[in-house]
Amino acid sequence: MTQRFAPEAAAINEGIARSGRDADALRYLPIQGRKGVVWTVLLDARTAQPVGFVPLDSF
């Protein structure tokens, strides 16, 4: 994800660190809310449980 969204690498790395998991153990899911608000949810790759959020439009 940091390669695809290199300008946002700092925010992505911060979200990964807060999740307490290695980047390889995560997947991401873009979420769009009302009024155009977009975030990216970090998911545990094994359980698909949300473990963090990043203020990033990853669509």
Distance bins in CASP14 RR format, pairs under 12 A and 6 or more apart:
PFRMAT RR
TARGET T0000
AUTHOR 0000-0000-0000
RMODE 2
METHOD distances of the structure
MODEL  1
1 8 0 0 0 0 1 0 0 0 0 0 0
1 9 0 0 0 0 1 0 0 0 0 0 0
1 11 0 0 0 0 0 1 0 0 0 0 0
1 12 1 0 1 0 0 0 0 0 0 0 0
1 13 0 0 0 0 1 0 0 0 0 0 0
1 15 0 0 0 0 0 1 0 0 0 0 0
1 16 0 0 0 0 1 0 0 0 0 0 0
1 23 1 0 0 1 0 0 0 0 0 0 0
1 24 0 0 0 0 0 1 0 0 0 0 0
1 26 0 0 0 0 1 0 0 0 0 0 0
1 27 0 0 0 0 1 0 0 0 0 0 0
1 28 1 0 1 0 0 0 0 0 0 0 0
1 29 0 0 0 0 0 1 0 0 0 0 0
1 30 0 0 0 0 0 1 0 0 0 0 0
1 40 0 0 0 0 1 0 0 0 0 0 0
1 41 0 0 0 0 0 1 0 0 0 0 0
1 42 0 0 0 0 1 0 0 0 0 0 0
1 43 0 0 0 0 0 1 0 0 0 0 0
1 54 0 0 0 0 1 0 0 0 0 0 0
1 56 0 0 0 0 1 0 0 0 0 0 0
1 58 1 0 0 1 0 0 0 0 0 0 0
2 8 0 0 0 0 1 0 0 0 0 0 0
2 9 1 0 1 0 0 0 0 0 0 0 0
2 10 0 0 0 0 1 0 0 0 0 0 0
2 11 0 0 0 0 1 0 0 0 0 0 0
2 12 1 0 1 0 0 0 0 0 0 0 0
2 13 1 0 0 1 0 0 0 0 0 0 0
2 14 0 0 0 0 0 1 0 0 0 0 0
2 15 0 0 0 0 0 1 0 0 0 0 0
2 16 0 0 0 0 1 0 0 0 0 0 0
2 23 1 0 0 1 0 0 0 0 0 0 0
2 24 0 0 0 0 0 1 0 0 0 0 0
2 26 0 0 0 0 0 1 0 0 0 0 0
2 28 0 0 0 0 0 1 0 0 0 0 0
2 40 0 0 0 0 0 1 0 0 0 0 0
2 54 0 0 0 0 0 1 0 0 0 0 0
2 56 0 0 0 0 0 1 0 0 0 0 0
2 58 0 0 0 0 0 1 0 0 0 0 0
3 9 0 0 0 0 1 0 0 0 0 0 0
3 12 0 0 0 0 0 1 0 0 0 0 0
3 23 0 0 0 0 0 1 0 0 0 0 0
4 12 0 0 0 0 1 0 0 0 0 0 0
4 28 0 0 0 0 1 0 0 0 0 0 0
4 30 0 0 0 0 0 1 0 0 0 0 0
4 40 0 0 0 0 0 1 0 0 0 0 0
4 56 0 0 0 0 0 1 0 0 0 0 0
4 57 0 0 0 0 0 1 0 0 0 0 0
4 58 1 0 0 1 0 0 0 0 0 0 0
4 59 0 0 0 0 0 1 0 0 0 0 0
5 11 0 0 0 0 1 0 0 0 0 0 0
5 12 1 0 0 1 0 0 0 0 0 0 0
5 13 0 0 0 0 0 1 0 0 0 0 0
5 28 0 0 0 0 1 0 0 0 0 0 0
5 30 0 0 0 0 0 1 0 0 0 0 0
5 40 0 0 0 0 1 0 0 0 0 0 0
5 54 0 0 0 0 1 0 0 0 0 0 0
5 55 0 0 0 0 0 1 0 0 0 0 0
5 56 1 0 0 1 0 0 0 0 0 0 0
5 57 0 0 0 0 1 0 0 0 0 0 0
5 58 1 0 0 1 0 0 0 0 0 0 0
5 59 0 0 0 0 0 1 0 0 0 0 0
6 12 0 0 0 0 1 0 0 0 0 0 0
6 13 0 0 0 0 0 1 0 0 0 0 0
6 56 0 0 0 0 0 1 0 0 0 0 0
7 56 0 0 0 0 1 0 0 0 0 0 0
7 57 0 0 0 0 0 1 0 0 0 0 0
8 14 0 0 0 0 0 1 0 0 0 0 0
8 15 0 0 0 0 0 1 0 0 0 0 0
8 16 0 0 0 0 0 1 0 0 0 0 0
8 28 0 0 0 0 0 1 0 0 0 0 0
8 38 0 0 0 0 0 1 0 0 0 0 0
8 40 0 0 0 0 1 0 0 0 0 0 0
8 54 1 0 0 1 0 0 0 0 0 0 0
8 55 0 0 0 0 1 0 0 0 0 0 0
8 56 1 0 1 0 0 0 0 0 0 0 0
8 57 0 0 0 0 1 0 0 0 0 0 0
8 58 0 0 0 0 1 0 0 0 0 0 0
9 15 0 0 0 0 0 1 0 0 0 0 0
9 16 0 0 0 0 0 1 0 0 0 0 0
9 23 0 0 0 0 0 1 0 0 0 0 0
9 54 0 0 0 0 0 1 0 0 0 0 0
9 56 0 0 0 0 0 1 0 0 0 0 0
10 16 0 0 0 0 0 1 0 0 0 0 0
10 17 0 0 0 0 0 1 0 0 0 0 0
10 54 0 0 0 0 0 1 0 0 0 0 0
10 55 0 0 0 0 0 1 0 0 0 0 0
10 56 0 0 0 0 0 1 0 0 0 0 0
11 17 0 0 0 0 0 1 0 0 0 0 0
11 18 0 0 0 0 0 1 0 0 0 0 0
11 39 0 0 0 0 0 1 0 0 0 0 0
11 40 0 0 0 0 1 0 0 0 0 0 0
11 42 0 0 0 0 0 1 0 0 0 0 0
11 52 0 0 0 0 0 1 0 0 0 0 0
11 53 0 0 0 0 0 1 0 0 0 0 0
11 54 1 0 1 0 0 0 0 0 0 0 0
11 55 1 0 0 1 0 0 0 0 0 0 0
11 56 1 0 0 1 0 0 0 0 0 0 0
11 57 0 0 0 0 0 1 0 0 0 0 0
11 58 0 0 0 0 0 1 0 0 0 0 0
12 18 0 0 0 0 0 1 0 0 0 0 0
12 19 0 0 0 0 0 1 0 0 0 0 0
12 23 0 0 0 0 1 0 0 0 0 0 0
12 26 0 0 0 0 0 1 0 0 0 0 0
12 28 0 0 0 0 1 0 0 0 0 0 0
12 40 0 0 0 0 1 0 0 0 0 0 0
12 42 0 0 0 0 1 0 0 0 0 0 0
12 52 0 0 0 0 0 1 0 0 0 0 0
12 53 0 0 0 0 0 1 0 0 0 0 0
12 54 1 0 1 0 0 0 0 0 0 0 0
12 55 0 0 0 0 0 1 0 0 0 0 0
12 56 1 0 0 1 0 0 0 0 0 0 0
12 58 0 0 0 0 1 0 0 0 0 0 0
13 19 0 0 0 0 0 1 0 0 0 0 0
13 20 0 0 0 0 0 1 0 0 0 0 0
13 22 0 0 0 0 0 1 0 0 0 0 0
13 23 0 0 0 0 1 0 0 0 0 0 0
13 26 0 0 0 0 0 1 0 0 0 0 0
13 42 0 0 0 0 0 1 0 0 0 0 0
13 54 0 0 0 0 1 0 0 0 0 0 0
13 56 0 0 0 0 0 1 0 0 0 0 0
14 20 0 0 0 0 0 1 0 0 0 0 0
14 42 0 0 0 0 0 1 0 0 0 0 0
14 52 0 0 0 0 0 1 0 0 0 0 0
14 53 0 0 0 0 0 1 0 0 0 0 0
14 54 1 0 0 1 0 0 0 0 0 0 0
14 55 0 0 0 0 0 1 0 0 0 0 0
14 56 0 0 0 0 0 1 0 0 0 0 0
15 21 0 0 0 0 0 1 0 0 0 0 0
15 23 0 0 0 0 1 0 0 0 0 0 0
15 26 0 0 0 0 1 0 0 0 0 0 0
15 28 0 0 0 0 0 1 0 0 0 0 0
15 39 0 0 0 0 0 1 0 0 0 0 0
15 40 0 0 0 0 1 0 0 0 0 0 0
15 41 0 0 0 0 0 1 0 0 0 0 0
15 42 1 0 0 1 0 0 0 0 0 0 0
15 50 0 0 0 0 0 1 0 0 0 0 0
15 51 0 0 0 0 1 0 0 0 0 0 0
15 52 1 0 0 1 0 0 0 0 0 0 0
15 53 1 0 0 1 0 0 0 0 0 0 0
15 54 1 0 1 0 0 0 0 0 0 0 0
15 55 0 0 0 0 1 0 0 0 0 0 0
15 56 0 0 0 0 1 0 0 0 0 0 0
16 22 1 0 0 1 0 0 0 0 0 0 0
16 23 1 0 1 0 0 0 0 0 0 0 0
16 24 0 0 0 0 0 1 0 0 0 0 0
16 25 0 0 0 0 1 0 0 0 0 0 0
16 26 1 0 0 1 0 0 0 0 0 0 0
16 27 0 0 0 0 0 1 0 0 0 0 0
16 28 0 0 0 0 1 0 0 0 0 0 0
16 40 0 0 0 0 0 1 0 0 0 0 0
16 42 1 0 0 1 0 0 0 0 0 0 0
16 43 0 0 0 0 0 1 0 0 0 0 0
16 51 0 0 0 0 1 0 0 0 0 0 0
16 52 0 0 0 0 1 0 0 0 0 0 0
16 53 0 0 0 0 0 1 0 0 0 0 0
16 54 0 0 0 0 1 0 0 0 0 0 0
16 56 0 0 0 0 0 1 0 0 0 0 0
17 23 0 0 0 0 1 0 0 0 0 0 0
17 26 0 0 0 0 0 1 0 0 0 0 0
17 42 0 0 0 0 0 1 0 0 0 0 0
17 51 0 0 0 0 0 1 0 0 0 0 0
17 52 0 0 0 0 0 1 0 0 0 0 0
17 54 0 0 0 0 0 1 0 0 0 0 0
18 26 0 0 0 0 0 1 0 0 0 0 0
18 42 0 0 0 0 1 0 0 0 0 0 0
18 51 0 0 0 0 1 0 0 0 0 0 0
18 52 1 0 0 1 0 0 0 0 0 0 0
18 53 0 0 0 0 1 0 0 0 0 0 0
18 54 0 0 0 0 1 0 0 0 0 0 0
19 25 0 0 0 0 1 0 0 0 0 0 0
19 26 1 0 0 1 0 0 0 0 0 0 0
19 27 0 0 0 0 0 1 0 0 0 0 0
19 28 0 0 0 0 0 1 0 0 0 0 0
19 40 0 0 0 0 0 1 0 0 0 0 0
19 41 0 0 0 0 0 1 0 0 0 0 0
19 42 1 0 1 0 0 0 0 0 0 0 0
19 43 0 0 0 0 1 0 0 0 0 0 0
19 44 0 0 0 0 1 0 0 0 0 0 0
19 45 0 0 0 0 0 1 0 0 0 0 0
19 49 0 0 0 0 0 1 0 0 0 0 0
19 50 0 0 0 0 1 0 0 0 0 0 0
19 51 1 0 1 0 0 0 0 0 0 0 0
19 52 1 0 1 0 0 0 0 0 0 0 0
19 53 0 0 0 0 1 0 0 0 0 0 0
19 54 0 0 0 0 1 0 0 0 0 0 0
20 26 0 0 0 0 1 0 0 0 0 0 0
20 42 0 0 0 0 1 0 0 0 0 0 0
20 44 0 0 0 0 0 1 0 0 0 0 0
20 51 1 0 0 1 0 0 0 0 0 0 0
20 52 0 0 0 0 1 0 0 0 0 0 0
21 27 0 0 0 0 0 1 0 0 0 0 0
21 42 0 0 0 0 1 0 0 0 0 0 0
21 43 0 0 0 0 1 0 0 0 0 0 0
21 44 1 0 0 1 0 0 0 0 0 0 0
21 45 0 0 0 0 1 0 0 0 0 0 0
21 46 0 0 0 0 1 0 0 0 0 0 0
21 47 0 0 0 0 0 1 0 0 0 0 0
21 49 0 0 0 0 0 1 0 0 0 0 0
21 50 0 0 0 0 0 1 0 0 0 0 0
21 51 1 0 0 1 0 0 0 0 0 0 0
21 52 0 0 0 0 1 0 0 0 0 0 0
22 42 0 0 0 0 0 1 0 0 0 0 0
22 44 0 0 0 0 0 1 0 0 0 0 0
22 45 0 0 0 0 1 0 0 0 0 0 0
22 46 0 0 0 0 0 1 0 0 0 0 0
22 51 0 0 0 0 0 1 0 0 0 0 0
23 42 0 0 0 0 1 0 0 0 0 0 0
23 45 0 0 0 0 0 1 0 0 0 0 0
23 51 0 0 0 0 0 1 0 0 0 0 0
23 54 0 0 0 0 0 1 0 0 0 0 0
24 44 0 0 0 0 0 1 0 0 0 0 0
24 45 1 0 0 1 0 0 0 0 0 0 0
24 46 0 0 0 0 0 1 0 0 0 0 0
25 42 0 0 0 0 1 0 0 0 0 0 0
25 43 0 0 0 0 1 0 0 0 0 0 0
25 44 1 0 0 1 0 0 0 0 0 0 0
25 45 1 0 1 0 0 0 0 0 0 0 0
25 46 1 0 0 1 0 0 0 0 0 0 0
25 47 0 0 0 0 0 1 0 0 0 0 0
25 48 0 0 0 0 0 1 0 0 0 0 0
25 49 0 0 0 0 0 1 0 0 0 0 0
25 51 0 0 0 0 1 0 0 0 0 0 0
26 40 0 0 0 0 0 1 0 0 0 0 0
26 41 0 0 0 0 1 0 0 0 0 0 0
26 42 1 0 1 0 0 0 0 0 0 0 0
26 43 1 0 0 1 0 0 0 0 0 0 0
26 44 1 0 0 1 0 0 0 0 0 0 0
26 45 1 0 0 1 0 0 0 0 0 0 0
26 46 0 0 0 0 0 1 0 0 0 0 0
26 47 0 0 0 0 0 1 0 0 0 0 0
26 48 0 0 0 0 0 1 0 0 0 0 0
26 49 0 0 0 0 0 1 0 0 0 0 0
26 50 0 0 0 0 0 1 0 0 0 0 0
26 51 1 0 0 1 0 0 0 0 0 0 0
26 52 0 0 0 0 1 0 0 0 0 0 0
26 53 0 0 0 0 0 1 0 0 0 0 0
26 54 0 0 0 0 0 1 0 0 0 0 0
27 40 0 0 0 0 0 1 0 0 0 0 0
27 41 0 0 0 0 1 0 0 0 0 0 0
27 42 1 0 0 1 0 0 0 0 0 0 0
27 43 1 0 1 0 0 0 0 0 0 0 0
27 44 1 0 0 1 0 0 0 0 0 0 0
27 45 1 0 1 0 0 0 0 0 0 0 0
27 46 0 0 0 0 1 0 0 0 0 0 0
27 47 0 0 0 0 0 1 0 0 0 0 0
27 48 1 0 0 1 0 0 0 0 0 0 0
27 49 0 0 0 0 0 1 0 0 0 0 0
27 50 0 0 0 0 0 1 0 0 0 0 0
27 51 0 0 0 0 0 1 0 0 0 0 0
27 52 0 0 0 0 0 1 0 0 0 0 0
27 58 0 0 0 0 0 1 0 0 0 0 0
28 39 0 0 0 0 0 1 0 0 0 0 0
28 40 1 0 1 0 0 0 0 0 0 0 0
28 41 1 0 0 1 0 0 0 0 0 0 0
28 42 1 0 1 0 0 0 0 0 0 0 0
28 43 1 0 0 1 0 0 0 0 0 0 0
28 44 0 0 0 0 0 1 0 0 0 0 0
28 45 0 0 0 0 0 1 0 0 0 0 0
28 48 0 0 0 0 0 1 0 0 0 0 0
28 50 0 0 0 0 0 1 0 0 0 0 0
28 51 0 0 0 0 0 1 0 0 0 0 0
28 52 0 0 0 0 1 0 0 0 0 0 0
28 53 0 0 0 0 0 1 0 0 0 0 0
28 54 1 0 0 1 0 0 0 0 0 0 0
28 56 0 0 0 0 1 0 0 0 0 0 0
28 57 0 0 0 0 0 1 0 0 0 0 0
28 58 1 0 1 0 0 0 0 0 0 0 0
28 59 0 0 0 0 0 1 0 0 0 0 0
29 38 0 0 0 0 0 1 0 0 0 0 0
29 39 0 0 0 0 1 0 0 0 0 0 0
29 40 1 0 0 1 0 0 0 0 0 0 0
29 41 1 0 1 0 0 0 0 0 0 0 0
29 42 0 0 0 0 1 0 0 0 0 0 0
29 43 1 0 1 0 0 0 0 0 0 0 0
29 44 0 0 0 0 0 1 0 0 0 0 0
29 45 0 0 0 0 0 1 0 0 0 0 0
29 48 0 0 0 0 1 0 0 0 0 0 0
29 49 0 0 0 0 0 1 0 0 0 0 0
29 50 0 0 0 0 1 0 0 0 0 0 0
29 51 0 0 0 0 0 1 0 0 0 0 0
29 52 0 0 0 0 0 1 0 0 0 0 0
29 53 0 0 0 0 0 1 0 0 0 0 0
29 54 0 0 0 0 0 1 0 0 0 0 0
29 56 0 0 0 0 0 1 0 0 0 0 0
29 58 0 0 0 0 1 0 0 0 0 0 0
29 59 0 0 0 0 0 1 0 0 0 0 0
30 36 0 0 0 0 0 1 0 0 0 0 0
30 37 0 0 0 0 0 1 0 0 0 0 0
30 38 1 0 0 1 0 0 0 0 0 0 0
30 39 1 0 0 1 0 0 0 0 0 0 0
30 40 1 0 1 0 0 0 0 0 0 0 0
30 41 1 0 0 1 0 0 0 0 0 0 0
30 42 0 0 0 0 0 1 0 0 0 0 0
30 43 0 0 0 0 0 1 0 0 0 0 0
30 53 0 0 0 0 0 1 0 0 0 0 0
30 54 0 0 0 0 1 0 0 0 0 0 0
30 55 0 0 0 0 0 1 0 0 0 0 0
30 56 0 0 0 0 1 0 0 0 0 0 0
30 57 1 0 0 1 0 0 0 0 0 0 0
30 58 1 0 1 0 0 0 0 0 0 0 0
30 59 1 0 1 0 0 0 0 0 0 0 0
31 37 0 0 0 0 1 0 0 0 0 0 0
31 38 1 0 0 1 0 0 0 0 0 0 0
31 39 1 0 1 0 0 0 0 0 0 0 0
31 40 1 0 0 1 0 0 0 0 0 0 0
31 41 1 0 1 0 0 0 0 0 0 0 0
31 42 0 0 0 0 0 1 0 0 0 0 0
31 43 0 0 0 0 0 1 0 0 0 0 0
31 50 0 0 0 0 1 0 0 0 0 0 0
31 52 0 0 0 0 0 1 0 0 0 0 0
31 53 0 0 0 0 1 0 0 0 0 0 0
31 54 0 0 0 0 0 1 0 0 0 0 0
31 55 0 0 0 0 0 1 0 0 0 0 0
31 56 0 0 0 0 0 1 0 0 0 0 0
31 57 0 0 0 0 1 0 0 0 0 0 0
31 58 0 0 0 0 1 0 0 0 0 0 0
31 59 0 0 0 0 1 0 0 0 0 0 0
32 38 1 0 1 0 0 0 0 0 0 0 0
32 39 0 0 0 0 1 0 0 0 0 0 0
32 40 0 0 0 0 0 1 0 0 0 0 0
32 41 0 0 0 0 0 1 0 0 0 0 0
32 56 0 0 0 0 0 1 0 0 0 0 0
32 57 0 0 0 0 1 0 0 0 0 0 0
32 58 0 0 0 0 0 1 0 0 0 0 0
32 59 1 0 0 1 0 0 0 0 0 0 0
33 39 1 0 0 1 0 0 0 0 0 0 0
33 41 0 0 0 0 0 1 0 0 0 0 0
33 57 0 0 0 0 0 1 0 0 0 0 0
33 59 0 0 0 0 0 1 0 0 0 0 0
36 57 0 0 0 0 1 0 0 0 0 0 0
36 59 0 0 0 0 0 1 0 0 0 0 0
37 53 0 0 0 0 0 1 0 0 0 0 0
37 55 0 0 0 0 1 0 0 0 0 0 0
37 56 0 0 0 0 0 1 0 0 0 0 0
37 57 0 0 0 0 1 0 0 0 0 0 0
38 53 0 0 0 0 0 1 0 0 0 0 0
38 54 0 0 0 0 0 1 0 0 0 0 0
38 55 0 0 0 0 1 0 0 0 0 0 0
38 56 1 0 0 1 0 0 0 0 0 0 0
38 57 1 0 1 0 0 0 0 0 0 0 0
38 58 1 0 0 1 0 0 0 0 0 0 0
38 59 1 0 0 1 0 0 0 0 0 0 0
39 50 0 0 0 0 0 1 0 0 0 0 0
39 52 0 0 0 0 1 0 0 0 0 0 0
39 53 1 0 1 0 0 0 0 0 0 0 0
39 54 1 0 0 1 0 0 0 0 0 0 0
39 55 1 0 1 0 0 0 0 0 0 0 0
39 56 1 0 0 1 0 0 0 0 0 0 0
39 57 0 0 0 0 1 0 0 0 0 0 0
39 58 0 0 0 0 1 0 0 0 0 0 0
39 59 0 0 0 0 0 1 0 0 0 0 0
40 50 0 0 0 0 0 1 0 0 0 0 0
40 52 0 0 0 0 1 0 0 0 0 0 0
40 53 1 0 0 1 0 0 0 0 0 0 0
40 54 1 0 1 0 0 0 0 0 0 0 0
40 55 1 0 0 1 0 0 0 0 0 0 0
40 56 1 0 1 0 0 0 0 0 0 0 0
40 57 1 0 0 1 0 0 0 0 0 0 0
40 58 1 0 1 0 0 0 0 0 0 0 0
40 59 0 0 0 0 1 0 0 0 0 0 0
41 48 0 0 0 0 0 1 0 0 0 0 0
41 49 0 0 0 0 0 1 0 0 0 0 0
41 50 1 0 1 0 0 0 0 0 0 0 0
41 51 0 0 0 0 1 0 0 0 0 0 0
41 52 1 0 0 1 0 0 0 0 0 0 0
41 53 1 0 1 0 0 0 0 0 0 0 0
41 54 0 0 0 0 1 0 0 0 0 0 0
41 55 0 0 0 0 0 1 0 0 0 0 0
41 56 0 0 0 0 0 1 0 0 0 0 0
41 58 0 0 0 0 1 0 0 0 0 0 0
42 48 0 0 0 0 0 1 0 0 0 0 0
42 49 0 0 0 0 1 0 0 0 0 0 0
42 50 1 0 0 1 0 0 0 0 0 0 0
42 51 1 0 1 0 0 0 0 0 0 0 0
42 52 1 0 1 0 0 0 0 0 0 0 0
42 53 1 0 0 1 0 0 0 0 0 0 0
42 54 1 0 0 1 0 0 0 0 0 0 0
42 55 0 0 0 0 0 1 0 0 0 0 0
42 56 0 0 0 0 0 1 0 0 0 0 0
42 58 0 0 0 0 0 1 0 0 0 0 0
43 49 1 0 0 1 0 0 0 0 0 0 0
43 50 1 0 1 0 0 0 0 0 0 0 0
43 51 1 0 0 1 0 0 0 0 0 0 0
43 52 0 0 0 0 1 0 0 0 0 0 0
43 53 0 0 0 0 0 1 0 0 0 0 0
43 54 0 0 0 0 0 1 0 0 0 0 0
44 50 1 0 0 1 0 0 0 0 0 0 0
44 51 1 0 1 0 0 0 0 0 0 0 0
44 52 0 0 0 0 1 0 0 0 0 0 0
45 51 0 0 0 0 1 0 0 0 0 0 0
END
